[in-house]
Structures are given as C-alpha cells and as structure tokens.
Amino acid sequence: MFKKEKIRDKIVEEKNHLSVFEGFKFGFGFFVAILTGILIVAALVYLFTNIFKATGIGF
C-alpha cells in the first residue's frame, strides 16, 4: 500500500515537472515571437524614416 502511494506521487511529480517545462517552452516561444515582431517593426520604422528623410518629407 505504502509503495503504491509513493509510485503515484512520483508519477504526479513527473507530470507537474513536465507541465512546468511545457509552460516554459511556450512562454519562451511567445517571448521570441514578440521580440521578433518588435525587431521587424523597428526595422520597418527605421526604413520608412530613412526613405522620408531622403525624399525630404521627414519626421
């Protein structure tokens, strides 16, 4: 009986560990996606400001 409980606890522990890892992986992917988006937007803004400066419209 005691042994069975210990095994069950171990399985639950493993599952919790996995879910934390999955959450971390998802969070990290989300973070990378946001960073990539910010970089793309920054690059576009930079390009547009340079184009406008070149044409004399300027910001």
Secondary structure, DSSP 8 states (H G I E B T S, - for coil): -HHHHHHHHHHHHHHHHHHHHHHHHHHHHHHHHHHHHHHHHHHHHHHHHHHHHHHT---
